[in-house]
Amino acid sequence: MSQSYLDQSDAVRARFDRLKAREVILEVKGLGKTYPSPQGEVTALKGIDFRTHRREFVCVIGPSGCGKSTLIRILAGLEQASCGEVLLDGQPVTGPGKDRGMVFQGYTLFPWLTVQRNVMFGLEANGAGRNEAEAQARQWLELVGLSAFAHHYPHQLSGGMKQRVAIARALANQPRILLMDEPFGALDAQTRARMQAHLLEIWKNIDITVLFITHDLDEAIFLADRILVLKAHPGEVQELIEVPVPRPRSAAQVGSPEFQATKARLGALIHPPQPDSAEGGADDFVPRLIRFTHVTDNVE
């Protein structure tokens, strides 16, 4: 169930009412994942339940080790769940399929193919003829603003441009949902901000649902309609938050009360305050300060 902890404007409430009226694209029921280890069975995910509606943008966040990447790999069909089920348009997900597009953090382009040929690859693999694949690839490259680079090779592109090609390639088969596993994590701050704006523009112009993994709170709030918060060890759904920041989003909203209140709530969930320990323990160790300079050689 979505948690709305902040007063929403009439416009924001109306947006969520419209969103909830759309059909459910993705449904995850009782999903769990365990791994064997020398110390015994390790539970990575436990009892994951949520729904994603058509054209919704959902971000998944949580502390390190909460199973975010495991979750998205199961949704993509790249890993099998230990229990529970994943339904896409009511059909069980049992393996990879063209109804799901996937974008990873690493640049997964084929270095020996041009930008256009990279986008064409999946189309041709799914039976499209050369001319048809080429025409569609040009359309997708235009959408991501890279038409002028169609005949360049990946090594000639910046990191942000490579990810735009990866997004175009993932969208070329017209999937029902786009799965993104920290796709902007390796980019510098300015490029990352531009890519977030690019992604929202793409999402606005095509019929696609997005599920986006990130560890960055600002990124999640800027992009998402709702944010799924996982807790670690094992990964469980802690809260599903409706983002009260109005759309369209802009950098100016980062300082708004809605944005800051949402960030404070997410921070409290992911990094809850620890109770003070009167007696102390191993976790209270304070390292000694060791100096590697003369005592008289002070700095302010």
N, C-alpha and C positions, 0 to 999 in steps of 0.2 A: 504494500500500500504506500502511495506517495505521502511524504511528510511535508506539510506546508506550515512552516514555523514563522513566516514573516507575512505581514499584511500585504495582499496583492492588489494592484490597481484593477479597475474594471476591465481594462484592455487585456491585462495579463490573465485574469480569470477567464475571460472570454476565449483567449487563445488556448488555454488548457481544456476548456469545455469542447472546443472544436477538435482538439487533438484526441481526446478520449472517445469522441464519436466515430473516429476512423477505425477501419478494420485492423485487427491484430496481425502483424506480419510475423513476428518472432515470439515464441512462447517457450520458456524454460521452466521445467517442472522437476523439483526435487533432485537437481543435478548434484552429483558427487563424484569426486575423483580421488583415488588412493594409489599410492606407489609402494612397492616393496623396498625395504632398506635393510642393511645389516642389523639395525637396532629394532626392526619390526616394521609394521605397516605405518606409512605416513599418510595422513589425510590432508590433501591440498585444498579441496573444495567440499563443502557440506551443505546440503539442503538449499541450493540456489534456486530461487523462484522469482521470475519477473516476466513482464510482457513488454513488447515494443510495438508501437503503432506505425502505420504507414506514414512516411515522410517525417518521422520523429528523429531527433538527434539526441542520442543517449551517450553520455560519457560514463566510464567506469573508473573509479579511483580507489585507492586503499594503500595501506603501508606496504613496504617491501615484504615479499613473501606471502602476500594474501591470495595469490593465484590468478591475478588479472590475465596474464598471458596464457596460462593454462585454460582459462575460461574461453578466451577468444579462439584458441586453437581447436577447442572442442566444437564451438559454434561453426568454425570453418570446415569441420570434418577432418582435420589433420590429426586429431587425437580422439580416442574413444573414452566416453564417460564410464565410470565404474557403476553408476546407478543413475536413475532419472532419465529424462528425455528432453530433446530439443526438437521443436516443431517449427518448420518454416512454411507459412501458408497452410498449416494444418498437417503437413507431411513430415515424417521423421527424418532427421538429418543423420545419415549413416556414413557419409564420406564427403570428400570435396565435390563441388558442383558449380556450374556456371551461374546458378541462382544466387551465389555469394561471391563478392569480390573481396580480395584481401590485399592490404597494403601493410608492409612491415616497416620497422624502424630502419633497417639496413637497406641499402640501395640494391634491389634485387633485379635490376635490368640486365639483359644480356649484353655484355660489352662489345661483342662482335657484330651486333645489329644496330642499324640506325634507329633514331627515335621513332620514326614512322613504322619501321619494321618491328620494333618492340611492341608497339600498340597493335599491330596487325597479327602478332603471333597467336594470341588466344582466339581471335576471330577465325583464322585459318585452321587452327587446331579443332575448332568446333564446326568445321564444314563450309565456311564462307569461301567463295572464290577469290582469286587474287584481286580482281578489279573491285569487287564489292568490299573486301577487307580494306583496300587502299582508300576507297572513298569514305568509309566509316572512320578509319583512323584519322584522316584529315579533319573530319568534323570534331572528333574528340580533342585533337590537338588545338583546334581553334578555340574550343571551349575552355581549355586550360591555359590559353595564351601562348602556345608554343609553335604555331604554324611556321614561323620563320626558321625554326630549328629542326624541321622534320628530317632533314638529311644529315644532321650532326650525329656524332656518336656519344655515348654516355660520358666518356672521359672529357669531352669538350663542354660539359654542362656544370653549373654550380649545383650544390647540394639541394637547394630548393627546387631548381628546375628538374633534377632527377626525380624528386618526389612527385612533381606535377606529372611527369611522364608515367610514373608508377600508378598514379590515380587514374589517368586517362586509360591506361592498359586494363586496370581493374574494372573500370566502368564500361569498356568497349563491348563486353558481352551483355550489357544491360541487366545486371543482377538486381535482385529484389532488395538486397541489403549490402552495404559496404562496411566491411570489418577493418578497423585500423588499429594496429598495435603500436602505440607511441610513435607515430610516423614522423613527428617533428622533433623528437627527442635529441637527435644529433645535430640539429641546426643551431646557429647562433641566434641571439634574441631578436634581432631585427628581421632576419629571414623567417624566423618562426612566426612572428607577428604577421608578416605578409602572407605566409602560407595559411594561417588561420583565416584571414580575410578572403583569400582565394577559395578556400574550402567552403566557407559559408556562401560565397557567390555561386559556386558550382551546385551546392545543395539546393539553393533557392531556385535554380533554373531547370533541374531535372527531377523526375519522380524517383527518389532514392531515399531509403532509410539508412541512417548511419549509426553504428555502434563503435565508439572511439575510446581506446584505452589511453590513459595518461596518468602521470604522477603529479602534474602541475595543476594546482588549484585554480589559478587565474585562467589557464587554458580551458579547463572544464567548465567554469562559469561562463566564459566568453562564448563558448561553442554550443552548450547543451540546452535542450529543453528540460531534461531531467538528468540527474546524476545518481548513479548507483554506487553506493559506498560499501565496500567490503571491509571486513575486519580479518585479521590474520590468525593463522594457527588454530584451527583451520579457517580457510576463506569462507565466510558466511555473509549473507546480506545483512548489513547493519542498518541501512536506511536508504530510501529512495526519495530523493529531494526534487521538488519542482523549483526550477530556477526562476525567481521573480523578476529578473532583469528584462525589461521590454525589448522586443525586436523592432527594427533592425539594430544589431549590436554595433558599438563603436568603441574605440580606445578611450573616449571621454567618459564612458560609463564605469570605468574601473574604480573611480573614486566615489561613485554614487552610494547612498546608504544601502540600497538593495544588494549591490555587488559586495560591499564590505561585510554586510551581515551574513550573506551566504558563505563568504570565505571564512568568517569566524566560526560559523557552524561546522563547516567541513573540517577546519583545523581542529576543533574540539573533538570531532568524531575520530579523526585519524591519529591525533596526538593528545589523548585525554590526559588531564593533569594527574600526576602520580602522588599518592598519599605520602606525607612525610614519615620518615622512619626515625623513631626516637632512639633506637639502639644502634642503627646503622647496620651495614652488612657489606657483602662483597661488592654490591652495585654502588656503594657510596664511596668507593676508593677515589681519592684525589691524588693525581700523579705529582711527584716531586718536581719542582722547577729546577732544571739543571742549566747552569750558565756556561756558555762557551766563549765568553769574552771577559776582559778585565772588569772588575767591579767598578773602577773609577771611570770606565768608558760608558757613561750613561747616555741614554736617549730619552726624549720626552714622550 
